[in-house]
Amino acid sequence: MSTVLVVDDDAAIRTVVAQALRRSGHDVTVADSLGQLERALAVAIPDVLITDVVLPDGDGIDHVRNVAERHPTLPIIVLSAQNTLTTAVRAAEVGAYEYLPKPFDLDVLSRAVTGALARGGVLSDDRIGDEDRALPLIGRSAAMQDVYRVIARVISNDLTVLISGESGTGKELVARAIHDLGRRSAAPFIAINMAAIPRELIEAELFGHERGAFTGAATRNAGRFEQATGGTLFLDEIGDMPMEAQTRLLRVLQSGEFTSVGGARTIRVDVRILAATNRDLAAQVAAGHFREDLFYRLNVVPVTLPPLRERRQDVALLARHFLDHAAIQGLPRRQLAGDAITALGAYDWPGNVRELENLMRRLAVLARDEVIGAEAIHAMLGARTPTATATDLDIAGAVKALIGRIERENPAALDDGSLYDRVIGEVERPLIELMLARHGQNQLRAARAMGINRNTLRKRLDTLGIDISGDMTELDAAGSR
């Protein structure tokens, strides 16, 4: 962890800067004077020094010169409310790495610290080190730091954890991290997707079945609880669990005992439970679709994974990681140009990290140049980047803009009888793509969410030429029921 020393006589500035840098993963020490600065340096030399110019016991810039002479490799960032050219020149003359006039943006300061760390030989935030590559989760954003803190608190115990987040945010990766870093890591990690199992088979899948318990049960099969004995059972998409199965699951969580389907012998297991959902379970409880007592039993430690659009500062880091991983797997090695990073950051990522990973793998295979530019990103994402939000453009404005574009491309299209179908098609495509992404490419669930049947959705997919060849087998199985 990098260390930063912040020197400012304004307590509010010290507090705000320190909190922002700590959220970014830095170890921060504060001082309010040159005297305190010197006492801090006597204890330990930080990786970065941030100092104000006007301090109660002297001039910060003059003191920077002295500090720089004693510690020539220490990067120093100067802050000042004296926003004059003279102050900036003086800061440069004494060898300050950066000068930021007050008031400054915390993001700008954070980037300056990142650059200073890179200059000082400390790992920069926009690169992935060997230690990071070994971790299942990647992200330096404040939102992900919060997730890491929760993981760190639960790996040493067996508390039940409920992981919430949109499809593609990495809920199973969090579950695996909790298992792999915890004391049960040598035992099995068993995952089961509740949305992918037919309703009538859920209990047999969870608790196993005896020979002859139902038609086709030719042998005894151990359920997922037995398979996970001593380890971790991960119940993915727990919000899709039927009510009758919820009742039995609750009894097992309360007692640690169950009987297999068709069995009479009581089976006792020692299993840690981790669950995940892309639904609002509290709302499901209020609507009567999920048992309140089971919700509280599962929601002992909640973890909420942020969507990628709320952690855009991680997009470049993740994109580079996925390209590097693709190269390790034998795909062509690619790099991202600066304008490509900008294009990626402008997109809203409805499919979240999974969508970004799939895009990087496609680019690794299909990009013509070793360095990927914004043009290639736009070509892959089409007209969906940058994404307009509800606050940027209302629906009426969006339709007007669309008609204007159609007119520019082909003025006759406004009078040839095709306008209605053109506009509806333009709106329908992103709607279907967004809902498929939201529901993990599961056609049945996406169709239900839109209020249409699956056959209608399939016809529209064919008509619009939307490729869904990447559907997961188990989700197709769930959708065909």
C-alpha positions in Angstrom: 0.0 0.0 0.0 1.4 3.4 -1.0 1.8 6.1 1.7 0.9 9.7 1.3 1.7 12.6 3.7 -0.8 15.6 3.5 0.2 18.9 5.0 -2.4 21.7 5.2 -3.4 24.1 8.0 -7.1 23.8 7.0 -8.6 20.9 8.9 -11.5 20.5 6.4 -9.1 20.2 3.4 -6.9 17.7 5.4 -10.0 15.6 6.2 -11.5 15.6 2.7 -8.1 14.9 0.9 -7.2 12.1 3.4 -10.6 10.4 3.0 -10.5 10.5 -0.8 -7.0 9.1 -0.9 -7.8 6.4 1.6 -10.8 5.3 -0.4 -8.4 4.9 -3.4 -6.3 2.5 -1.3 -3.6 4.8 0.0 -2.3 5.0 3.6 -2.5 8.7 4.6 -0.8 10.7 7.3 -1.8 14.3 7.9 0.1 17.3 9.4 -1.0 21.0 9.9 2.4 22.7 9.9 6.1 22.5 8.7 7.0 21.4 12.2 4.6 18.4 12.1 5.8 17.7 8.5 9.4 17.3 9.8 8.3 15.1 12.7 6.4 12.9 10.3 9.5 12.6 7.9 11.6 11.7 10.9 9.4 8.7 11.5 9.0 7.5 7.9 9.5 8.8 4.3 6.2 8.7 2.4 5.8 7.6 -1.2 4.2 11.0 -2.0 4.1 14.4 -0.2 1.2 16.8 -0.7 1.7 20.3 0.9 0.1 23.7 1.0 2.2 26.8 0.4 1.0 29.1 3.2 1.5 27.3 6.5 1.5 28.9 10.1 5.2 28.4 10.6 6.6 29.1 7.2 6.5 29.0 3.4 5.7 25.6 2.0 7.5 26.1 -1.3 10.7 27.2 0.4 10.5 24.1 2.6 9.8 21.9 -0.4 13.2 22.9 -1.8 14.8 21.7 1.5 12.9 18.5 1.5 13.7 17.8 -2.2 17.4 18.2 -1.5 17.3 15.7 1.3 15.0 13.3 -0.4 15.5 13.7 -4.2 13.3 10.7 -5.2 10.3 11.9 -3.1 7.5 13.2 -5.4 6.0 16.4 -4.1 2.6 17.9 -5.0 2.1 21.6 -4.1 -1.4 23.0 -3.3 -2.0 26.7 -3.1 -4.8 29.3 -2.9 -2.4 31.8 -4.4 -3.4 31.0 -8.0 -0.7 33.1 -9.7 1.8 32.3 -12.4 4.6 33.2 -9.9 3.4 30.4 -7.5 3.3 27.9 -10.3 6.8 28.8 -11.4 8.2 28.7 -7.9 6.7 25.2 -7.4 8.4 24.1 -10.7 11.7 25.6 -9.7 11.9 23.7 -6.5 11.2 20.4 -8.3 7.6 19.8 -7.3 6.1 17.0 -9.3 2.8 18.9 -9.7 1.1 22.2 -8.7 -2.6 22.3 -8.1 -4.4 25.6 -7.5 -7.2 25.7 -4.9 -10.0 24.9 -5.2 -9.0 21.6 -6.9 -10.9 18.6 -8.1 -10.3 15.5 -5.9 -10.2 13.3 -9.1 -7.4 15.6 -10.5 -5.5 15.2 -7.2 -6.0 11.5 -7.2 -4.6 11.3 -10.8 -1.6 13.4 -9.7 -0.9 11.0 -6.9 -1.1 8.1 -9.3 1.4 9.8 -11.6 3.7 10.7 -8.8 3.7 7.0 -7.6 4.5 5.8 -11.1 7.4 8.3 -11.2 8.6 7.2 -7.8 8.7 3.6 -8.8 5.5 2.6 -7.0 2.9 0.7 -8.9 0.6 3.0 -10.8 -3.2 2.6 -10.5 -3.6 2.1 -14.3 -1.4 -1.0 -14.4 -2.0 -4.5 -13.1 0.8 -6.1 -11.1 1.5 -9.8 -10.6 -0.4 -9.8 -7.3 -3.5 -8.3 -8.9 -3.4 -10.9 -11.7 -3.6 -13.7 -9.1 -6.8 -12.2 -7.7 -10.3 -13.1 -9.0 -11.6 -9.5 -8.7 -10.1 -6.5 -10.3 -10.8 -2.8 -9.6 -9.3 0.1 -7.7 -12.5 2.2 -7.5 -13.9 3.3 -4.2 -17.0 1.2 -4.8 -14.8 -1.9 -5.3 -12.7 -1.0 -2.3 -15.9 -1.2 -0.2 -16.5 -4.7 -1.6 -13.0 -5.8 -0.7 -13.4 -4.6 2.8 -16.4 -6.7 3.3 -14.7 -9.8 1.8 -11.8 -9.2 4.2 -14.1 -9.2 7.2 -16.0 -12.5 6.3 -13.2 -14.8 5.1 -12.3 -15.7 8.7 -15.8 -16.8 9.7 -18.7 -18.8 8.4 -21.4 -16.1 8.2 -23.9 -16.4 5.4 -23.4 -13.7 2.7 -25.9 -12.4 0.2 -24.3 -10.9 -2.9 -26.5 -8.6 -4.9 -25.9 -7.0 -8.2 -26.9 -6.8 -11.9 -26.1 -9.7 -14.2 -22.5 -9.7 -15.3 -21.1 -7.8 -12.3 -19.1 -10.7 -10.9 -21.2 -12.2 -8.1 -19.8 -15.7 -8.5 -16.3 -14.2 -8.5 -17.0 -12.6 -5.1 -18.3 -16.0 -3.8 -15.2 -17.8 -5.0 -13.0 -15.2 -3.5 -14.7 -15.6 -0.1 -14.2 -19.4 -0.4 -10.7 -19.4 -1.8 -9.3 -16.9 0.7 -11.2 -18.4 3.7 -10.6 -21.4 6.0 -12.7 -23.7 3.9 -10.5 -23.3 0.8 -9.3 -26.9 0.8 -12.9 -28.2 0.7 -15.3 -28.1 -2.3 -16.9 -25.0 -3.7 -20.2 -26.1 -5.2 -22.3 -23.7 -7.3 -25.9 -24.1 -8.4 -27.9 -21.7 -10.5 -31.5 -21.8 -9.2 -32.8 -20.1 -12.4 -31.5 -22.9 -14.6 -33.2 -25.9 -12.8 -36.7 -27.0 -13.5 -39.0 -26.4 -10.6 -39.8 -30.0 -10.0 -36.1 -31.0 -9.8 -34.8 -28.3 -7.4 -35.2 -30.3 -4.2 -33.5 -33.4 -5.8 -30.6 -31.2 -7.0 -30.2 -29.6 -3.6 -30.8 -32.6 -1.3 -30.2 -35.6 -3.5 -32.5 -38.5 -4.2 -32.8 -42.2 -3.5 -33.0 -44.9 -6.1 -36.6 -45.2 -7.3 -37.6 -41.8 -5.7 -39.2 -40.8 -9.1 -39.3 -42.0 -12.7 -35.8 -42.2 -14.0 -34.0 -42.3 -10.6 -32.1 -45.5 -11.3 -29.4 -44.8 -8.7 -28.9 -42.8 -5.5 -27.5 -39.3 -6.2 -26.0 -37.0 -3.6 -27.3 -33.5 -3.7 -25.4 -30.3 -3.8 -25.5 -30.0 0.0 -23.7 -33.3 0.4 -21.3 -32.5 -2.3 -20.3 -29.3 -0.6 -19.7 -30.9 2.9 -17.0 -29.1 4.7 -16.9 -26.4 2.0 -19.1 -23.8 0.5 -22.5 -24.0 -1.3 -23.1 -21.1 -3.6 -26.8 -20.5 -4.4 -26.8 -18.3 -7.5 -30.0 -16.5 -8.6 -31.7 -17.3 -5.2 -34.5 -14.9 -6.1 -35.7 -17.4 -8.7 -36.2 -20.2 -6.2 -39.9 -21.5 -6.0 -41.7 -20.8 -2.7 -42.0 -24.5 -1.7 -38.3 -25.0 -2.1 -37.6 -21.9 -0.1 -39.5 -23.4 2.8 -37.4 -26.6 2.8 -34.1 -24.6 2.4 -35.0 -22.5 5.4 -35.4 -25.6 7.5 -32.0 -26.9 6.4 -30.3 -23.6 7.2 -31.9 -23.6 10.6 -31.1 -27.2 11.6 -28.2 -28.2 9.3 -30.2 -31.5 8.6 -32.3 -32.8 5.8 -33.5 -36.0 4.1 -33.0 -36.8 0.4 -36.0 -37.1 -1.9 -37.5 -40.5 -1.3 -35.2 -41.1 1.7 -35.9 -41.6 5.4 -32.4 -41.2 6.8 -31.5 -37.8 8.3 -28.3 -36.3 6.7 -26.3 -33.7 8.6 -23.8 -31.5 6.8 -21.4 -28.7 7.6 -21.7 -26.2 4.8 -21.2 -22.5 4.4 -23.9 -20.8 2.4 -23.3 -18.0 0.0 -26.2 -16.7 -2.1 -26.5 -14.2 -5.0 -29.3 -12.4 -6.8 -29.9 -9.8 -9.4 -33.3 -9.1 -8.0 -34.3 -6.8 -5.2 -35.1 -9.4 -2.6 -36.6 -6.9 -0.1 -39.2 -6.0 -2.9 -39.7 -9.7 -3.6 -40.5 -10.2 0.1 -43.0 -7.2 0.1 -44.7 -8.7 -3.0 -45.0 -12.1 -1.3 -42.7 -13.9 -3.7 -39.9 -14.6 -1.3 -40.0 -15.7 2.3 -39.2 -13.0 4.8 -37.6 -15.4 7.3 -35.4 -16.9 4.6 -34.3 -13.4 3.4 -33.1 -12.5 6.9 -31.4 -15.9 7.2 -29.5 -15.3 4.0 -28.9 -11.5 4.4 -26.6 -11.8 7.4 -23.8 -10.0 5.6 -24.9 -8.1 2.5 -22.5 -7.4 -0.4 -23.7 -5.1 -3.2 -21.7 -5.2 -6.4 -21.8 -1.9 -8.3 -22.6 -2.0 -12.0 -19.7 -1.1 -14.3 -21.3 2.3 -15.2 -20.8 3.3 -11.6 -17.1 2.4 -11.5 -16.0 3.7 -14.8 -12.5 4.4 -13.5 -12.1 0.6 -13.5 -13.0 0.1 -17.1 -9.5 0.7 -18.5 -7.9 -1.6 -15.9 -10.4 -4.4 -16.6 -10.1 -4.0 -20.4 -6.3 -4.3 -20.3 -6.6 -7.3 -18.0 -8.9 -9.1 -20.3 -6.7 -8.4 -23.3 -3.7 -9.7 -21.4 -5.6 -12.7 -20.3 -6.7 -13.4 -23.9 -3.0 -13.2 -25.0 -2.1 -15.7 -22.3 -4.7 -18.0 -23.7 -3.1 -17.8 -27.2 -5.1 -15.0 -28.8 -3.2 -12.2 -30.5 -1.7 -9.6 -28.1 -3.5 -6.2 -28.4 -3.1 -2.8 -26.7 -5.6 0.0 -26.2 -5.0 3.5 -27.6 -6.0 6.6 -25.5 -9.1 7.3 -27.6 -10.2 3.7 -27.2 -10.1 4.1 -23.4 -12.3 7.2 -23.8 -14.8 5.4 -26.0 -15.0 2.5 -23.5 -15.6 4.9 -20.6 -18.4 6.6 -22.5 -20.5 3.4 -22.8 -23.0 2.4 -20.1 -22.2 -1.4 -20.1 -25.7 -2.9 -19.6 -24.0 -6.4 -19.5 -21.4 -5.1 -17.0 -18.0 -6.8 -16.6 -19.1 -9.8 -18.6 -20.0 -7.7 -21.6 -16.6 -5.9 -21.4 -14.7 -9.2 -21.2 -16.6 -10.5 -24.3 -15.9 -7.3 -26.2 -12.1 -7.5 -25.4 -12.0 -11.1 -26.6 -13.7 -10.3 -29.8 -11.3 -7.4 -30.4 -8.4 -9.6 -29.7 -9.5 -11.9 -32.5 -11.0 -9.4 -35.0 -9.1 -6.2 -34.6 -6.8 -5.5 -37.6 -4.2 -3.5 -35.7 -2.2 -4.4 -32.7 -3.1 -1.1 -31.1 -6.9 -0.8 -30.8 -8.3 2.6 -31.4 -11.7 4.2 -30.8 -12.9 3.4 -34.4 -12.7 -0.3 -33.6 -14.6 0.2 -30.3 -17.3 2.1 -32.1 -17.5 -0.5 -34.8 -18.0 -3.3 -32.2 -20.5 -1.4 -30.1 -22.3 0.3 -33.0 -24.4 3.4 -32.3 -24.6 2.4 -28.6 -21.6 4.5 -27.5 -21.6 7.0 -26.1 -24.8 6.2 -24.3 -27.5 8.9 -23.8 -29.2 8.8 -20.5 -32.6 10.0 -19.5 -31.1 13.1 -18.1 -29.3 13.8 -21.4 -32.2 13.3 -23.8 -35.9 12.7 -23.3 -37.9 10.2 -25.4 -39.4 12.9 -27.7 -36.0 14.5 -28.2 -34.5 11.1 -29.0 -37.2 10.4 -31.6 -36.7 13.8 -33.2 -33.0 13.2 -33.4 -33.6 9.8 -35.0 -35.9 11.2 -37.6 -33.4 14.0 -38.3 -30.7 11.4 -38.9 -32.9 9.3 -41.2 -33.7 12.4 -43.2 -30.0 13.3 -43.5 -29.2 9.7 -44.7 -32.1 9.5 -47.1 -34.6 12.4 -47.4 -37.0 10.2 -49.4 -37.4 7.8 -46.4 -39.7 10.3 -44.7 -42.3 9.8 -47.4 -41.8 6.3 -48.7 -44.0 4.6 -46.0 -41.0 3.0 -44.1 -40.6 5.6 -41.4 -42.8 3.9 -38.7 -41.0 0.6 -39.1 -37.6 2.3 -39.1 -38.3 4.2 -35.9 -39.9 1.3 -34.1 -36.9 -0.9 -35.1 -34.4 1.6 -33.8 -36.1 1.7 -30.4 -36.8 -2.1 -30.3 -33.3 -3.2 -30.9 -31.7 -1.5 -27.8 -34.7 -2.5 -25.7 -34.3 -6.2 -26.5 -30.4 -6.1 -26.2 -30.6 -4.4 -22.8 -33.2 -6.8 -21.5 -31.3 -9.8 -22.7 -28.1 -8.5 -21.1 -30.0 -7.7 -17.9 -31.2 -11.3 -17.7 -28.0 -13.1 -18.6 -29.1 -13.7 -22.3 -32.0 -15.9 -21.0 -34.7 -15.4 -23.6 -37.6 -16.6 -21.5 -36.8 -14.2 -18.6 -36.2 -11.3 -21.0 -39.5 -12.0 -22.8 -41.4 -12.1 -19.5 -39.9 -8.9 -18.4 -41.1 -7.2 -21.6 -44.5 -8.8 -21.5 -44.2 -10.8 -24.7 -43.9 -14.6 -25.2 -40.6 -16.3 -26.1 -41.7 -17.1 -29.7 -42.4 -13.4 -30.4 -39.0 -12.5 -29.0 -37.3 -15.2 -31.2 -39.0 -13.8 -34.3 -37.9 -10.2 -33.4 -34.4 -11.5 -32.8 -34.4 -13.0 -36.3 -35.9 -9.9 -37.9 -33.5 -7.5 -36.3 -30.5 -9.8 -36.8 -29.5 -9.8 -33.2 -27.0 -12.6 -32.5 -27.5 -14.6 -29.3 -25.2 -17.4 -30.2 -23.3 -16.9 -26.9 -26.3 -18.1 -24.8 -25.2 -20.5 -22.0 -26.5 -24.0 -22.2 -28.1 -24.1 -18.8 -30.0 -20.8 -19.5 -31.3 -22.2 -22.8 -32.5 -25.2 -20.9 -34.2 -23.0 -18.4 -35.8 -21.0 -21.2 -37.2 -24.0 -23.0 -39.3 -25.2 -20.1 
